[in-house]
Amino acid sequence: MKIKLHIIELIYKMKINKQLEIGDILYSSWGYDQINIDFYKVKRFAGKTMIELVPIESQLTDKQDSSYQDMVVPYPAKEGKPFRRKLQGDYVNLNSYSGARFWDGKPLAQTNSYYGH
């Protein structure tokens, strides 16, 4: 039983600690009394520890869980200004209140614009 549990933990860690690649999408979830979701695309790597990202827009999905939140996905057709940050494994510290992680392809929930944006 211990071996089976250990294998499951290793598989989970491999998925979480995915090596980022150019074109991967990262997301940041932040906010105090509301949840904001921002998306970023990996443009290039600068050395072993620096990464260049560009902010990308999000769009609402057709499926909404409730009237209090919107389900969003990235919309990479429009990119913002590139910027560099230090890469810490699969995590990028963006600023004092948020960081970005690999997006798994599932829609993310953010506070509906009528309730706080």
C-alpha positions in Angstrom: 0.0 0.0 0.0 2.9 2.4 0.8 4.5 1.8 -2.6 1.2 2.5 -4.4 0.7 5.8 -2.5 4.3 6.8 -3.2 3.7 6.3 -6.9 0.6 8.4 -6.9 2.4 11.2 -5.0 5.2 11.1 -7.6 2.8 11.3 -10.5 1.1 14.2 -8.8 4.4 16.0 -8.3 5.4 15.5 -11.9 2.2 17.1 -13.1 2.5 20.0 -10.7 6.3 20.6 -11.4 5.9 20.6 -15.1 8.8 22.1 -17.0 7.4 25.2 -18.6 7.8 25.6 -22.4 7.5 28.5 -24.8 3.8 29.1 -25.6 2.6 27.7 -22.3 -0.2 29.6 -20.5 0.1 30.7 -16.9 -2.6 32.1 -14.7 -2.7 34.3 -11.6 -5.6 34.3 -9.1 -5.6 37.3 -6.8 -7.8 39.7 -4.9 -8.9 40.7 -1.4 -12.7 40.7 -1.4 -13.0 39.5 -5.0 -11.2 37.0 -7.2 -9.4 38.3 -10.3 -7.9 35.9 -12.9 -5.0 37.1 -15.2 -3.4 35.0 -17.9 0.1 35.1 -19.3 1.9 33.4 -22.2 5.5 32.2 -22.0 7.4 34.0 -24.8 11.0 33.0 -24.1 13.6 32.0 -21.4 16.5 34.3 -20.6 19.1 32.0 -19.0 18.2 29.4 -16.4 16.2 31.5 -14.0 14.5 34.3 -16.0 11.4 34.0 -18.0 9.7 36.5 -20.4 5.9 36.6 -20.2 3.2 38.6 -22.0 -0.2 39.3 -20.5 -3.0 38.0 -22.6 -6.8 38.7 -22.4 -9.4 36.4 -21.0 -12.8 35.6 -22.3 -16.0 34.3 -20.6 -17.0 30.7 -21.3 -20.6 29.8 -22.1 -21.0 27.8 -18.9 -21.4 29.9 -15.8 -21.6 28.3 -12.3 -23.5 31.0 -10.6 -24.5 34.7 -10.9 -21.7 35.6 -8.5 -18.8 34.4 -10.7 -17.7 34.2 -14.3 -15.8 31.3 -15.8 -12.9 32.5 -17.9 -10.3 31.0 -20.2 -7.3 32.7 -21.9 -7.7 34.5 -25.2 -4.2 34.7 -26.6 -5.1 36.5 -29.8 -4.2 39.9 -28.2 -0.9 40.2 -26.2 0.3 42.9 -24.0 3.8 44.3 -23.4 6.5 41.6 -22.6 8.1 41.6 -19.2 10.7 39.4 -17.4 10.5 37.8 -14.0 12.5 35.2 -12.0 11.3 31.6 -12.5 11.1 29.6 -9.3 10.4 26.0 -10.5 6.9 26.1 -12.0 6.0 29.4 -10.2 6.6 33.0 -11.3 6.4 35.7 -8.6 4.7 38.6 -10.4 4.5 41.3 -7.7 3.9 41.6 -4.0 0.4 40.2 -4.1 0.3 37.6 -6.9 2.2 34.9 -8.7 1.5 32.8 -11.8 1.3 29.0 -12.3 0.8 26.6 -15.2 -2.8 26.7 -16.5 -4.3 23.2 -16.8 -6.8 24.0 -19.5 -9.9 24.2 -17.3 -12.0 27.3 -17.0 -11.3 29.4 -13.9 -13.8 31.2 -11.7 -13.5 34.9 -11.0 -15.9 37.3 -9.3 -18.6 38.5 -11.7 -18.2 42.2 -12.8 -21.5 43.1 -11.1 -20.2 41.9 -7.7 -16.9 43.6 -7.4 -14.8 44.3 -10.6 
